[in-house]
Every structure is written in structure tokens, then in C-alpha cells.
Amino acid sequence: MAETTKILSEFQARPSNVAGNNALPRGWYVTGARPEDYEFGVDTQVFHSGHASAFIQSRPGAKEFASIAQVFKADAYRGKRVRLSAMLKTRDVANWAGLWLRIDDVLHNVMEFDNTADRRSISGTQSWSRRNVVLDVPGDGATIRIGFLLNGDGRVWCDDMKFEEVGLDIPVTRNIEGVRNHPENLDFEAGTN
């Protein structure tokens, strides 16, 4: 999971030329470390509400991860706290599936990133359940990227995705436990760990 998180946060999440992109919901594109190992599309038989869901399905021998994503300007959300949430359902997921949210600067450098890998990711076969990611959008954020992903064998469906501004009473989900509140030992005199 940690490796997928690292790749997602550093990866230039741009559209891929994987076969099957024409079956994607309008406004969405395929990305990931190995999107060619996966199939993507709209499922009108399995959905949480409405009439359809989006899905990612592994091909035999799938490696790394693939994602269905979209990108939009951060202008309306700068300086605000936002939440990405969705209903996810899985079948035979060997590694994990989940949501991700990323804010980039104008040069496509990652400013903020989080996913559900370390908390509330899904594996195995699970019924519909809500997952979410909450981040603060920096004042100089240029773009926001959102998506859901599958890492390894299995299938994940996504439905009822929602992106919204939330109040500061909703905590960010990015784990910063273990990070110091203040710098220490700046003169290097306290020795080694």
C-alpha cells in the first residue's frame, strides 16, 4: 500500500491511451502505474443508486494499480477544506481499492495528497460502503485531481461520488501522527537517535 501511495502522490496523473477509454463516463480518464493491466467502464447492472456505476477490473496478471480520475481547476476551492466521498463495492480484490485526492501547483508539483490506503481501504469482497478523503486546498493550488483506484486483482465499483467544501470542524484525513509540532535539535548537539 505504501508504494502505491508514493507512486500516486508523485505520478503525473495524466490521461492514458489505454484501450477502452471510450467506455468511460464523460469527464473521466484512465491513469495509473499500469493501466494497460485493467479494464474500465460503466456498469448498468451494478450500482448503488441511479442507473449506473463506474468500474475498474483487473486483467489476468495485473500489476501495480490503475485509476479512473478527473482534474479541475482549484480556483473556487483555494483556502478551503474539501471532502471527496464515494460509495465503493469490491469483488475478489487481492490487494486494495480506494479513493484518492490530490492538489497540484501550476507546475504540476504535488502540494497535498491523501488516499484511503492506510485507513478504510477495501479488499476482498465487500458490499457498498462510503469512503472519504479530506484535505485543505492551499491558496496557490492550481488543480485538483480526484479518483478511485484498484491495486492488483479484482474489481471495484464506484458510485455516488461527491466533492464538496466542508467546515474546519471536519478533520483532514492525511495522517500526520508522529510529526513534531516544532523543530528540534537545530544545532545538532543532542546526538543521534
N, C-alpha and C positions, 0 to 999 in steps of 0.2 A: 504494500500500500504506500509506503513512504516513497518508493521510487516513482510510482505513478504520480503522486502529489508533486514531487520535484519536477518531473517532466512537464506536467500540466502547467505549473507555475512559470516555467522557463520557456515552454513551447510557444512558437509564434503561431497561435491558433488561427490559421488561415484556411479557407476552403480547400478541399482536396478534390482531385479529379477521379474519385472512385466511382466505378460503375454503380448505378442505382441511385445516384444523387437526384435524378429526375423524379423519384418517388417520394421525395421529402416534402414535408409540409412547407408551404410558402413562407419565405423569410428565414429558413434554417439551412445550414450547410453541415457537411461532414468534416471532421478534423480528427486528430489523434496521432499517436505514435505509429500505428499500423492499421489505418482504416481499411486497407485492402483485405484484411482478415475478417471483415464483418459485413453484414447486410443491414440496410436501413430502410425505413419506410413508415407508412401509415397503416394501422390495423383497424379495420372497421368491425371486427368481431370481438375484440378485447378492448374494453375501455372502462374508465371509472365513472364518467358522466358524459353527456353529449352523445356523439356518434362515432368518435374515433380517438385513437391514441397514437403516439409515435413510438417506434421500437428500434432497438439495436439487437441483432442476433449474430452470434459468433459463427464463423465458418469452421470446418474441421481444422484443428491445429492452430487456432487463433493465438496470437502472442500480443503482448503489450496491451494497449487499450485503444478504443475509438469513442468518439463523442459526436452527438448532434448538438450544434451550437448556433448562436447568433451573436452579432455585435451591433451596438448602437452607441450614439454619442452620449457622453456623460453630462452634458451641459445642464440639463434640468435637475440633476441629482447631486451636483457638486456641493460639498459641505454637509451632506445629509447622510443619514443611516438608511440602508436599503436591505430588503429581505427578498431572496429568491426561494420560493417554495414550490413543491410539486408532489403529486401522488405517484409513487413508483410501485411496480409489481415485478417480481422476478420468477424465472423458471430455470432451475438447474445451474445457477450461477456459481462457478467454481471458485472464483476469486472475490470480486466485489463489483457492485454497481452503486452509483450515487449521483449527486448534484455537484456542480461547481460554479463559482462566481469569481470574476477577475476584473480588476480595474487597471488600465494601462495609461501611461502618459502619451504625449503626442508622438514620441519616437518608438512607441510600442514596448517600452520597458514596463515590467510589471510593478505596480505600485502597491496593490493589495490583492490578496488571493486567499481563498479558502475552498475546501470541499468537504464532503461528508466521509472521507476515507477513515478517519480515526474515531469518528462518532457517528453512529446511526447509518453506517454503510449497510448494504444489504448483500447477503449471499444466500445460496441455496434456493429454495422455492418459497416465496413469501407472497402473501396477499397484499392488496393495496395498502400503503401506509404513507403518511406525509413526512417529507424530509425538508429541511431548510438550511440556508446559509445566510448569515447576516454580516455585513461589512459597512464601514464608513467610507464614503467616497471622498477622496482628497480634493481640495479646492482647485488643483491643477490637473485633475483627472480628465483624460480626453475621450476614452472609450470604455464601455462596459461590455464584458463578454459573459454570456451565461450558457449553461448547457447541462446535459446529463451524459453519463458515460457508462461503458461496460468494459471491465478489465478481465479478459480471459473468457473461458467457455460459458455458454448460457444465453439467456435472453432477458432483456429488461424492457418494460413498457413504461412510458411517462405520460401523464395526463394532468389536467387541471393545474398547469404551471401558472405561477403568479409572481410578478415582480412589483414591489411596492415600497414606498417610503414608510419607515417606521420611526417611532419615538425613541429617544435616548434611554427610555426605561427597558427597551428590549436589548439585551446584551449582544455584542458581536460574538460570533461563533468561532473565530480564529483563536486557536489555543495559544495563549501566551504565558501559561503557567511555567514557572521556573525561570522566567525572565526577571532580572533585577529591576527594582524600582528606580535605582540611581546607579551611576557608575561607581566603581570602587577600585582601589589599588592602582591609581593612575600614575603613581611614581614607581611602580613595580617592586616596592620594597617588602611586601608581605610574603614573598616566597612563592612556592609552587603549590598546586592542588594536591 
